Amino acid sequence: MYKNKNKSKSFDKYLKTHFQPAMRWAASTEGISYIRDRISTLYALLPNINDCMFAVYSVWLNDKCSYVGQSIRTVKRLIVHAWHLSQDPELYFGLKDTELASIKVRIETPP
């Protein structure tokens, strides 16, 4: 079977620089508090963190749809977005933390 080494390296980089830090953050007191207090719609999904839930989802900032994506492990992908919002919202979403009045996530297709 042919394996694209560049894609594999890219995925490894994503795991090390985004996914794994986001999962550690979400398991910490800081991460749980941020999700509970700022993204209640994600907090409600946390019991499904280990489920294989393929879905199209959206991220809403200040009541505007800012991002639409899809994932096989949707809750974990949403945690990565939450981590980015907590660390550097301007870099990832174009808004300063002080400009974020509300953050919501929504599952657009049923699991």
C-alpha positions in Angstrom: 0.0 0.0 0.0 1.3 3.5 -0.9 1.8 5.8 2.0 2.2 9.5 1.6 5.0 10.4 4.0 4.4 14.1 3.8 0.8 13.6 4.9 2.0 11.4 7.7 4.5 14.0 8.9 1.8 16.7 8.7 -0.6 14.6 10.8 2.2 13.8 13.4 2.9 17.5 13.6 -0.9 18.2 14.2 -1.0 15.6 16.9 2.1 17.0 18.7 1.4 20.7 18.4 -2.4 20.9 18.5 -4.3 17.7 19.4 -2.3 16.4 22.4 -1.9 19.8 24.1 -5.6 20.5 23.6 -6.5 17.1 25.2 -4.2 17.8 28.2 -5.7 21.3 28.5 -9.3 19.9 28.4 -8.5 17.5 31.2 -7.0 20.2 33.4 -8.9 22.4 35.8 -8.2 25.4 33.6 -9.6 23.7 30.5 -12.7 22.3 32.1 -13.4 25.7 33.7 -13.0 27.5 30.4 -15.3 25.1 28.5 -17.9 25.0 31.3 -18.0 28.8 31.7 -17.5 30.0 28.1 -18.7 27.1 25.8 -21.6 25.4 27.6 -22.7 23.8 24.4 -19.4 21.9 24.2 -19.5 21.2 28.0 -22.8 19.3 27.4 -21.0 17.2 24.8 -18.0 16.2 27.0 -19.6 12.9 28.1 -19.3 11.8 24.5 -15.6 12.6 24.2 -14.5 9.1 23.3 -17.4 8.4 21.0 -16.8 8.0 17.2 -19.3 10.7 16.3 -19.0 11.7 12.6 -20.6 15.0 12.2 -20.6 18.4 10.5 -20.3 21.0 13.2 -20.2 24.8 13.4 -18.5 27.2 15.8 -20.5 30.4 16.6 -18.7 33.5 17.9 -20.9 36.4 19.1 -23.9 34.7 17.5 -22.3 34.5 14.1 -21.3 31.3 12.4 -17.5 31.6 12.2 -16.5 28.1 11.2 -18.0 25.0 9.7 -16.1 21.7 9.8 -16.4 18.0 9.9 -14.8 15.3 11.9 -14.9 11.6 12.8 -14.2 12.4 16.4 -16.2 15.5 16.6 -16.1 16.3 20.4 -12.3 16.0 20.4 -12.1 18.2 17.3 -14.3 20.8 19.1 -11.9 20.7 22.1 -9.0 21.6 19.8 -11.0 24.6 18.6 -11.8 25.5 22.2 -8.2 25.3 23.1 -7.3 27.6 20.2 -9.9 30.1 21.4 -8.5 30.0 24.9 -4.9 30.4 23.8 -5.0 32.8 20.8 -8.4 33.6 19.4 -7.1 36.4 17.2 -4.7 34.0 15.4 -7.2 31.3 14.8 -10.5 33.2 14.6 -9.6 36.8 14.1 -11.0 38.1 17.3 -9.4 39.3 20.5 -10.5 37.6 23.7 -12.1 40.8 24.9 -14.2 40.7 21.7 -15.7 37.3 22.5 -19.0 37.9 24.1 -20.3 34.4 23.4 -19.0 31.1 22.1 -21.2 28.2 21.0 -20.7 25.0 19.0 -23.4 23.1 17.2 -23.7 19.7 15.7 -25.2 20.3 12.3 -25.7 16.6 11.3 -27.0 14.0 13.7 -24.5 11.4 14.9 
